[in-house]
Amino acid sequence: MNIQEELNGVQIYFSPRILTAVNDQYVKVAKIKGEDIPWHHYENEDELFFIISGELLMEVENEPNKIMKTGDLYAVPKGINHRVSSKEECAIMLIETKTTKHTGAIETNITKSIQEQSY
């Protein structure tokens, strides 16, 4: 599989696409643009972000904001409130436990179920 080709199939911002599974983890890609992701956290799961292209603003509660750039990697520990945004299109890879809900316990118009993330 080619990650860039898979990203070409992602047409909706903030809508992760499951590429594959490794043990109990999903490997996903997504495109981010704008500020639609709400503050959220996961009770039992960490979340890993890898920036494929562009820049991502990572906001983590009680920490300075981080501007992540192409090639950067960041893991958000379970229980930590966070949100992401990007002024221009940013492509990311996520590694999340299969039980991880898209926006945690927060449901908005952008929240996607696991079924909606599987193409």
C-alpha contacts under 8 A as a table, 3 or more apart, distances in Angstrom:
res1	aa1	res2	aa2	distance
1	M	5	E	7.92
1	M	6	E	7.68
2	N	5	E	5.34
2	N	6	E	6.32
3	I	6	E	4.98
3	I	7	L	6.14
3	I	29	V	7.99
4	Q	7	L	4.99
4	Q	8	N	6.31
5	E	8	N	5.08
5	E	9	G	6.94
6	E	9	G	5.38
6	E	10	V	7.07
6	E	19	L	7.80
6	E	29	V	7.86
7	L	10	V	5.14
7	L	29	V	6.67
7	L	30	A	7.10
7	L	31	K	7.69
7	L	91	A	7.60
8	N	11	Q	7.40
10	V	13	Y	7.76
10	V	15	S	7.66
10	V	16	P	7.99
10	V	17	R	7.14
10	V	30	A	6.81
10	V	31	K	7.05
12	I	15	S	5.73
12	I	31	K	7.30
13	Y	30	A	7.01
13	Y	31	K	5.05
13	Y	32	I	5.13
13	Y	33	K	6.17
14	F	30	A	6.28
14	F	31	K	5.99
14	F	32	I	5.38
14	F	33	K	7.62
14	F	36	D	7.60
14	F	37	I	7.29
14	F	110	I	6.86
15	S	30	A	5.96
15	S	31	K	7.21
15	S	110	I	7.31
15	S	111	T	7.91
15	S	112	K	6.73
15	S	117	Q	6.94
16	P	28	K	6.01
16	P	29	V	5.55
16	P	30	A	4.49
16	P	31	K	7.57
16	P	112	K	7.91
16	P	117	Q	5.60
17	R	28	K	5.21
17	R	29	V	5.33
17	R	30	A	6.20
17	R	117	Q	4.72
17	R	118	S	5.99
17	R	119	Y	6.86
18	I	21	A	7.92
18	I	26	Y	6.45
18	I	27	V	5.96
18	I	28	K	4.33
18	I	29	V	6.72
18	I	117	Q	5.73
18	I	118	S	5.37
18	I	119	Y	7.34
19	L	26	Y	7.44
19	L	27	V	5.65
19	L	28	K	5.33
19	L	29	V	7.13
19	L	118	S	7.97
20	T	26	Y	5.97
20	T	27	V	5.46
20	T	28	K	7.31
21	A	24	D	6.97
21	A	25	Q	5.58
21	A	26	Y	4.46
21	A	27	V	5.97
22	V	25	Q	5.20
22	V	26	Y	6.34
22	V	27	V	7.46
24	D	97	T	5.80
24	D	98	K	5.77
25	Q	95	I	6.47
25	Q	96	E	5.37
25	Q	97	T	4.27
25	Q	98	K	5.26
26	Y	94	L	7.89
26	Y	95	I	5.68
26	Y	96	E	5.38
26	Y	97	T	6.09
26	Y	98	K	5.72
27	V	93	M	7.04
27	V	94	L	5.83
27	V	95	I	4.73
27	V	96	E	6.78
28	K	93	M	5.53
28	K	94	L	4.97
28	K	95	I	6.31
28	K	96	E	7.98
29	V	91	A	7.22
29	V	92	I	5.58
29	V	93	M	4.39
29	V	94	L	6.05
30	A	91	A	5.86
30	A	92	I	5.42
30	A	93	M	6.51
30	A	94	L	7.80
31	K	89	E	6.55
31	K	90	C	5.55
31	K	91	A	4.53
31	K	92	I	6.27
32	I	56	L	7.89
32	I	85	S	6.57
32	I	86	S	6.11
32	I	88	E	7.96
32	I	89	E	5.69
32	I	90	C	5.09
32	I	91	A	6.38
32	I	92	I	7.65
33	K	85	S	6.38
33	K	86	S	4.87
33	K	87	K	5.90
33	K	88	E	5.60
33	K	89	E	4.82
33	K	90	C	6.47
34	G	85	S	5.57
34	G	86	S	5.33
34	G	87	K	5.67
34	G	88	E	7.46
35	E	84	V	7.20
35	E	85	S	4.79
35	E	86	S	6.85
36	D	85	S	7.32
36	D	110	I	7.43
37	I	83	R	6.01
37	I	84	V	6.35
37	I	85	S	7.06
37	I	103	T	7.54
37	I	110	I	7.61
38	P	83	R	6.04
38	P	103	T	7.33
38	P	106	I	7.53
38	P	108	T	7.94
39	W	81	N	6.05
39	W	82	H	5.31
39	W	83	R	4.94
40	H	80	I	7.94
40	H	81	N	5.08
40	H	82	H	5.62
40	H	83	R	6.56
40	H	103	T	5.97
40	H	104	G	5.70
40	H	105	A	7.24
40	H	106	I	6.43
41	H	78	K	6.86
41	H	79	G	5.50
41	H	80	I	5.44
41	H	81	N	4.62
41	H	82	H	6.34
41	H	103	T	7.40
41	H	104	G	5.49
41	H	105	A	7.61
42	Y	45	E	5.51
42	Y	46	D	7.14
42	Y	78	K	5.35
42	Y	79	G	5.35
42	Y	80	I	7.25
42	Y	100	T	7.06
42	Y	101	K	7.76
42	Y	104	G	5.32
42	Y	105	A	7.66
43	E	78	K	5.64
43	E	79	G	4.88
44	N	78	K	5.57
44	N	79	G	7.05
45	E	77	P	7.25
45	E	78	K	4.89
45	E	79	G	7.83
45	E	96	E	7.33
45	E	97	T	6.32
45	E	99	T	7.94
45	E	100	T	6.47
46	D	75	A	6.76
46	D	76	V	5.63
46	D	77	P	4.58
46	D	78	K	4.54
46	D	96	E	6.89
46	D	97	T	7.59
47	E	75	A	5.54
47	E	76	V	5.17
47	E	77	P	6.68
47	E	78	K	7.47
47	E	94	L	7.04
47	E	95	I	6.16
47	E	96	E	5.24
47	E	97	T	7.77
48	L	73	L	7.21
48	L	74	Y	5.78
48	L	75	A	4.22
48	L	76	V	6.30
48	L	94	L	5.47
48	L	95	I	5.10
48	L	96	E	6.65
49	F	73	L	5.55
49	F	74	Y	5.24
49	F	75	A	6.17
49	F	92	I	6.65
49	F	93	M	5.90
49	F	94	L	4.92
49	F	95	I	6.90
50	F	71	G	6.64
50	F	72	D	5.78
50	F	73	L	4.41
50	F	74	Y	6.66
50	F	92	I	5.58
50	F	93	M	5.05
50	F	94	L	6.45
51	I	54	G	7.14
51	I	55	E	7.40
51	I	56	L	7.56
51	I	68	M	7.03
51	I	69	K	6.21
51	I	70	T	4.90
51	I	71	G	5.34
51	I	72	D	5.46
51	I	73	L	6.51
51	I	90	C	7.51
51	I	91	A	6.27
51	I	92	I	4.62
51	I	93	M	6.46
52	I	70	T	5.37
52	I	71	G	6.09
52	I	90	C	7.62
52	I	91	A	5.29
52	I	92	I	5.16
52	I	93	M	6.74
53	S	69	K	7.19
53	S	70	T	4.73
53	S	71	G	7.53
53	S	90	C	5.63
53	S	91	A	5.13
53	S	92	I	7.05
54	G	69	K	6.05
54	G	70	T	5.73
54	G	88	E	7.28
54	G	89	E	6.45
54	G	90	C	4.39
54	G	91	A	6.48
55	E	67	I	6.60
55	E	68	M	5.49
55	E	69	K	4.56
55	E	70	T	6.60
55	E	86	S	6.47
55	E	88	E	7.52
55	E	89	E	7.89
55	E	90	C	5.74
56	L	67	I	5.74
56	L	68	M	5.02
56	L	69	K	6.54
56	L	84	V	6.68
56	L	85	S	5.93
56	L	86	S	5.01
56	L	90	C	6.42
57	L	65	N	6.94
57	L	66	K	5.83
57	L	67	I	4.74
57	L	68	M	6.24
57	L	84	V	5.52
57	L	85	S	5.24
57	L	86	S	5.86
58	M	65	N	5.90
58	M	66	K	5.08
58	M	67	I	6.27
58	M	68	M	6.93
58	M	82	H	7.33
58	M	83	R	6.29
58	M	84	V	4.83
58	M	85	S	6.99
59	E	63	E	7.57
59	E	64	P	7.38
59	E	65	N	4.88
59	E	66	K	6.54
59	E	82	H	5.45
59	E	83	R	5.36
59	E	84	V	6.08
60	V	63	E	5.53
60	V	64	P	7.27
60	V	65	N	6.64
60	V	80	I	7.19
60	V	81	N	6.06
60	V	82	H	4.40
60	V	83	R	6.79
61	E	80	I	6.84
61	E	81	N	5.44
61	E	82	H	6.00
68	M	72	D	5.82
68	M	73	L	7.77
69	K	72	D	5.57
76	V	80	I	6.83
76	V	82	H	7.81
77	P	80	I	5.95
86	S	89	E	6.57
86	S	90	C	6.52
96	E	100	T	6.28
97	T	100	T	5.48
100	T	104	G	7.09
101	K	104	G	4.94
101	K	105	A	7.36
101	K	113	S	7.12
101	K	114	I	7.55
102	H	111	T	5.97
102	H	112	K	5.96
102	H	113	S	6.82
102	H	114	I	7.82
103	T	106	I	5.59
103	T	107	E	6.60
103	T	111	T	6.05
104	G	107	E	7.72
107	E	110	I	7.90
107	E	111	T	5.78
108	T	111	T	5.35
112	K	115	Q	7.88
112	K	116	E	5.66
112	K	117	Q	6.51
113	S	116	E	5.12
113	S	117	Q	6.41
114	I	117	Q	5.03
114	I	118	S	6.47
115	Q	118	S	5.27
116	E	119	Y	7.28
